[in-house]
Amino acid sequence: MKLVQEHRSLLYKVCRIYCFTETDRQDLFQEMVIQLWKSYPGFRGESKFSTWLYRIALNTAISDLRKQRRRPSTTSTDEIPPSLPEMTWPGEEEQQLQQLYAAINRLSDVEKALVMLYLEDRSYEEMEEIMGINQNNLRVKMNRIREKLRKMTKEATYGIG
């Protein structure tokens, strides 16, 4: 599907937000493509394709995450490194980015989706269409999320908490 190929970066971003390992990201990406393929006949063109794609991708990611939470957690020996990697000191910018992603991962599923859409420069109108939350509530939620992220990254930086 050409349209999916053109918008694959959106799908990758959803995978990055909701999955921790590369294997999980690949699995989620495949599941999203399957759901998009199944849902495409129902796409009426009433919204932009990217808006529709986000809706399907986020719903797939959130439902997949809920399924995973119901399954018992297991760790394969392949996932355990044979030895600890050498310590590297990332640049300050990289460290801040890692702190931000760590903070985003602590948010609820809906909050993660809103942050991702916000970082994609989606308008509140598009967010409303994708998430089904009215614009006034979106603005309130975004303000609360920003404050929550500010506190979490401050805690990580200064060891507060």
QUIMOTA-V853809 format. One record per residue. N is the residue number from 1. PHI is phi as a letter, one per 20 degrees, with the letter a starting at -180 (NA if undefined). D_LAST is the distance of its C-alpha to the last C-alpha in Angstrom with 2 decimals. Layout:
# QUIMOTA-V853809
[[N/PHI/D_LAST] [N/PHI/D_LAST]]
This chain:
# QUIMOTA-V853809
[[1/NA/47.47] [2/f/47.55] [3/f/45.13] [4/f/42.39] [5/f/43.09] [6/f/42.80] [7/d/39.40] [8/f/37.94] [9/f/35.18] [10/f/33.79] [11/f/33.89] [12/f/32.19] [13/f/29.27] [14/f/28.92] [15/f/29.11] [16/f/26.43] [17/f/23.94] [18/d/24.76] [19/c/25.65] [20/e/24.04] [21/d/27.29] [22/f/30.46] [23/f/32.55] [24/f/30.55] [25/f/30.82] [26/f/34.56] [27/f/34.99] [28/f/33.22] [29/g/35.27] [30/f/38.44] [31/f/37.56] [32/f/36.95] [33/f/40.30] [34/f/42.03] [35/f/40.66] [36/f/41.67] [37/f/45.10] [38/f/45.55] [39/e/44.41] [40/g/46.32] [41/g/49.56] [42/e/47.72] [43/f/46.50] [44/e/48.60] [45/m/47.63] [46/f/46.50] [47/c/43.28] [48/f/42.59] [49/g/42.54] [50/f/39.03] [51/f/37.77] [52/f/39.48] [53/f/38.21] [54/g/34.56] [55/g/35.10] [56/f/36.62] [57/f/34.11] [58/f/31.02] [59/f/32.70] [60/f/33.63] [61/f/30.16] [62/f/28.54] [63/f/31.32] [64/f/31.17] [65/f/27.44] [66/f/28.23] [67/f/31.09] [68/f/28.98] [69/f/26.49] [70/f/29.57] [71/e/30.81] [72/f/29.69] [73/e/27.75] [74/c/29.82] [75/c/29.50] [76/e/32.66] [77/f/33.48] [78/f/34.13] [79/e/30.44] [80/e/29.60] [81/f/30.26] [82/f/32.90] [83/b/30.89] [84/f/27.70] [85/f/28.22] [86/f/28.34] [87/f/25.24] [88/c/25.48] [89/d/23.47] [90/f/23.39] [91/f/24.03] [92/g/21.34] [93/f/22.47] [94/f/22.35] [95/f/18.84] [96/f/17.74] [97/f/19.81] [98/f/18.26] [99/f/14.71] [100/f/16.31] [101/f/18.10] [102/f/15.14] [103/f/13.44] [104/f/16.92] [105/f/17.31] [106/e/14.49] [107/f/16.55] [108/f/19.44] [109/g/22.88] [110/f/24.17] [111/f/21.27] [112/g/21.80] [113/f/25.47] [114/f/25.06] [115/f/22.95] [116/f/25.62] [117/f/28.40] [118/f/26.85] [119/f/26.54] [120/e/30.15] [121/m/31.15] [122/f/32.46] [123/f/33.64] [124/f/32.42] [125/f/35.92] [126/f/35.56] [127/f/32.13] [128/f/33.79] [129/f/36.59] [130/f/34.46] [131/e/31.84] [132/m/34.05] [133/d/31.65] [134/f/33.30] [135/f/32.41] [136/f/31.09] [137/f/28.59] [138/f/27.70] [139/f/26.98] [140/f/24.72] [141/f/22.87] [142/f/22.60] [143/f/21.16] [144/f/18.46] [145/f/17.81] [146/g/17.73] [147/f/15.14] [148/f/12.96] [149/f/13.56] [150/g/12.97] [151/f/9.41] [152/f/8.80] [153/f/10.83] [154/f/9.35] [155/f/5.89] [156/f/8.48] [157/f/10.67] [158/d/8.96] [159/m/6.50] [160/e/3.76] [161/p/0.00]]
